[in-house]
Amino acid sequence: MNKQRLITELQSKGLQLVDSTAPMGRKGGAGPSDHRAVTVDGTTVMVPIYNSTARRSPYNLELKPTAKTVSLKEDETDIAEVSLPSTPKFYDLKTADGIPYNKIALLHSKNVLATTVQQTCMRYRDESTVCQFCAIEKSLDAGQTIARKTPEQLAEVVEAAVRLDGIEQVIMTTGTPNSGDRGAAYLTKCAAAIKAAVDIPIQAQCEPPDDFVWFEKLKAAGVDSLGMHLEAVEPEVRAKIMPGKAEVPVSYYYEAYEAAVKVFGWGQVSTYLLAGLGDSFDALVEASEKLVNIGVYPFVVPFVPISNTPLANHPAPDTDFMFALYQKVGALIRDSNISSAEMKAGCAKCGACSALSTFEN
């Protein structure tokens, strides 16, 4: 099995860990929840380990704490040697007021620091508005994080992560507050504090704000690239899966993308497209083509069912579906003069939650 196919398989089907006492990923929260970073033939990817899909996976690892590489098995057959990134040194530290650094920001992949600056969302507690796949407040309820990270805390943690662990980029996302800026105002403050402490590329992620002047303010504060995430594209899928976000029409996202590209540059704006929520193959390809034509990177990612969410038992997308989709979208990206490698920061730059970047060339 080649690397592209293996990564696609692992991210669709997940992975069972035989030794559950070894360092693991995390449950709940924003970003790649229920995942573990695994390096396959030099490429680090985030693979589901905690969810219902992973429990049925034919792939498994027997973790050995002293081994640099371990054997990945399909059922009982060894199919590849993989390695697991070690726990970062900055996780051992606490702020002056006693908050562990890993409650403020987390290592994603092997060299990316990610944080949810506000761990609450105006849509989350209402069944009529909550995104059905979202677990943003699960880690907060479990005491694994804090509700709001201050700019000073973030600057302190980023500086340590760069110094101790060689972190190369920062991704800041946020739950959506009940304000017209949709979190951009607080992201601006956080970015400015980080850039004052250390010169590192930053991506900010939020819903499209009501005033596009926020893009200029984010850029001026030190944000290098921007993510505004559609997740789903067909109206009936959006209305079912994310009823609150669906109130913001797709057309408004495209207005925001065009405005943001003017500020951040061609290929420095991105969006998540979660394959497997119900959008058809053709709808995802059509959206990807429209996005690349205006300079936006369509970060196609397989939907991962997350424990204790309404979609916990929703099936992950089929491997063949994802592989064909990656081939189509990879070709669109290849022909569009954008690439994940040229992005300054962000999920697409990291690429660990998708196999898409391996299909660009």
N, C-alpha and C positions, 0 to 999 in steps of 0.2 A: 504494500500500500504506500503510495507516495505521500509526501508531507502535506500537500494541500488537502488530499482526501482524508488523511488521518486527523488533521486539525478540525476539519468540517465535521467528521464523525464524533470526535470528542466533545465539541461544543454543542452538538445536537443531542447526543445520547448521554453525556456526562461520564463520570468516573467514580468507581467505588474505591475507597481507601481501606485497606485491610487493617492497618494499625491506626486506630482512632486516637492514640495518645500522642501522635506526632503533631508538630505545629500545623495548624489548619488555616482555612480561610475564615470568613465570618458569616453569620446569619443575619438577614434583614439589612435595613439601611438603603441608602441610595447607591446607584452604580452597580458594579458586578456583585450582587449579593449571592450568597450560597455557593461561592466559587473558591477555587484555589489556583494560584499561579503555577504553571507547569511549563518547562522549557523543552521543546521538541525540535531536535536537530537545529539548535541555535535560535529558534523562534519561541519567545515566551508568550503563552496564551493563558487566558482565564477560562477554567473549565468548571462546570457545575459539579459539586460534590454532595451538597446537602439536600437537594430537592427530590421529588418523587421520581423524576426521570433518571437521576443518577442511581437510585436504588435498584433500578431495573437494568442498568447498563451492563453490557458484556465486558467492558473494559475495567481493569482494576490495577492498583499498585499496592505492593507490600512495602511500606515505608520502613527504612532502616536509618535511624538517626545519624549513624557514623558514615554512611555511604554518600559519595558525591553524586552518583547516578544510581537509578533504580530501574528495574525492568518493568515496562508496561506490558500487561498481558491482555489478550482477548480470550476470555474464558480461561483456559489453562495454558495457552500458547504465548510464549514471549514474542512480541512483535516489534519492540523498539526500546532503546535506552533513553530515558528522560532524566532531567534533573529538576530540583525544586529550589527556587530562590530562598536564601536563608532569611531568618527574621532580622529586620533592620535594627541597627544599633540605637537609633533614636527612640525606639519603642521602650527602651529602658529608662527614659527620662521623664521628669514631671515638671510642670510649671512651678513658679514660686508659691502659688496657692494650692499646690498639691494635685493638680489635674494631670493624669498621664498623657503624654504626647499622643498616644495612639487613640485617645478619645477626641483629639482635635483634627488629626489628619492620618491617612493610612497609605501604606505602600500599595500601589497597583502595578501589576506586571513586575518588572525588576528595577525600574528607574524612574517611576512616576509617582508623585505625591498627589493625593486626591483628598478633597475635603468638601463637606456639605456645610456651608457657612451658616445656614439656618435649617435646622432639622425638622421643622414643622411646615405644614402647607395648608393654605386656606381650604383646599379641596378635600383633604385627607379624611377628616372626621365625619363627613356627610356622605351617606351612601348614594345620594343622587348626583354627586359630583366627583367622587374619588376615582382615580385611575385604577382599573381592576388588577393591574399587574404590579402596583407600587407597594413598596415596603419601607418607605422613607422613615416612618416613625417607629418601626419595629425595633431598630437598634437603640433608639432613645428609650423606649419602654423597657428594654432589657438592661439599661444602664451602661451600654457600651460606648456612648457618646454623650455630648452635652447639646442642649437645645440651640445655643447660639455661640459661635466662636468669635471672639473679639479680634479686631485687626492686629492688636499687639500679640495675642496668643499665636495667631497664624504666622506672623513674621518670625517669632521666636522658634516655632517648630520648623518652618521652612529652612531657616538658617542652619539649624542643627542637622536636618536631613541632608542638606547639600554638603555640609562639612563632614559628616560622619558616614554617609551612605552613598554619596555621589549622585543624588537625585538630579535629574536633568530637566524636568518640567513640572509645572503645577497645574492641576485642574480644579477649578472651584465651581461647584454647582450650588443650587439653593432650592429649598422648598418655596413655593409661590406665596408671597405675602398678599394681603388684601390692600394693595396700593397700585397705582397706575404704572409705576416703574417696574413692577413684577420682579423685584429683587435687584435690579441693576444698580440702585443707589447704594445698597450695602456692599455689593460686589466691588463697586468703585472704591469705597473706603478700604476694603480688604486688600485689593490689588495695590493701592498706593502704599500701604504699610509694608507689604511684602517686598515691593520693588525698592523701598527705602532701605531695607535690610540686606537684600541680596539681589543681584542681577540674574534673573532666571525667567525663561519664557512662561507665560501664564495664559491659560484659556479660561474664560468665564462662560457659564451656561445659565440661561434663564429663558422664560417665555418672552415673546416679543412685547416690548414696553409700549405704552400708549403714545409716547413721544420719542421719535427716533434720534433726537439729540442725545439720548443716553448712550448711543454707540460712540459718539465723539467723546463723551465724558469717560467712558470705559477705556477707550484708547488712550486718552490723555493720562489716565491714572496708571497705565502700564500694562493693560490687557493686550495681548498680542494676537489672539484669535478668539472667535466667538462661536458658541454652540446654541442653537435654538431648535428644539427637538420636536419633530412632527410625530414620531413613533408610528402612527398609522395614517393612511392617505385616503382611503375610500370613506365617503360620508357615513354610510351605515355602520362600518366597522368602528370609526371614531365615536359615533354616538353610543354604541354599545359598550365599547371597551374603556373609553375615557370621556364620559358625558360632560364633565366640567370643562376640560380642555377643548372639547368639540365645539363649545360655544364660540371659541375663537376660530373663524373660518380659515381654511387652508389658504385662501386668497390673501388673507392678511399676513400670514407667514411669508408668502412670496414677496409681498411688498417690503416686509422687514428684511428679508434676505437681500434684496436688491439694494436697499439703503445701507445695510451692514457691509456688503462687499465694497461699496464706494469708500467706506471708512477703513476697513481692515485689509482690503486687497483681495484679488482673485485667488481663490483656493484657501483663504484663511477663515472662511465661515463654513460651518458644517451642521448637519442634522442627523439624528438617529432615525433609521427606518427599521422597525422591529418586525422581521419576517416571521410569520406563523400566527399572527393575531387574527387573521381572516382576510387580509388583503390578497388579491390574486397576484399571480406571477406577473402578468402583463401590467397591472396597476403599479406594482413596485418598480418595474423596469421603466415605465412611462414617467413616473415621478423622478426617478434617478436621472433620466435623460433631461428632463426639464430643469432639474437642479444644477447639473454640471454645465448646462448651457448658460446659466447666469453666474457661474463661478462658485457654486456651493458644493462641498464634498458630501455625497450621500453615504453616510456610514451605515451600511447594511449589516445588521446583527441578528443572529437567531434569537427568537424569543426564548427566554429561560423561565419556566415556571418557578416561582419563589414560594417557599413554605409560608403558610398562614396568610395567604392573600386569596382573594376570590378566584384567581386563576391558578391556584396551587396544583391542580390536577389537569390543567389544560395541556394537551400534548405539545411537545417541542416540535419544530418543523422537521420534516423528513430530510435526511442527508442529501438525497438526490435533488430535491427541490432547492436546497441551499447551494449545492455545488453548481447547478445550472444557473442560479441567480447570480452567484459570484462571477461566473464566466461572463454573463451579459453585462453586469454593472462594471466589472473590471475592465472590459473593453471600452465602455463609455468613458470611464475615467482616463484610460490610456490615451484616448483620442481628444481629450478636452483641455490639455495643458494644465491640469491640476494633479496633485498626487499627495498621498499621505506623508511621504518623505519630506515634501516641501512645506508642509504645515509647520508653523512655529511651535505650536502646543496643541494639546487636546486629545480626545478619545481616538480620533482617526489617526493622529500622529502616533499614539501609543499602539493602537491596532490590536491589542491583546484580546478584546472581546469578540473578535471577528476574524475570519480567514481572508477577508477581502483584500488586504494589502498584498497578499501573496499572488493575487490574480491580476495585479496592475501591470506586471511586466511580462 
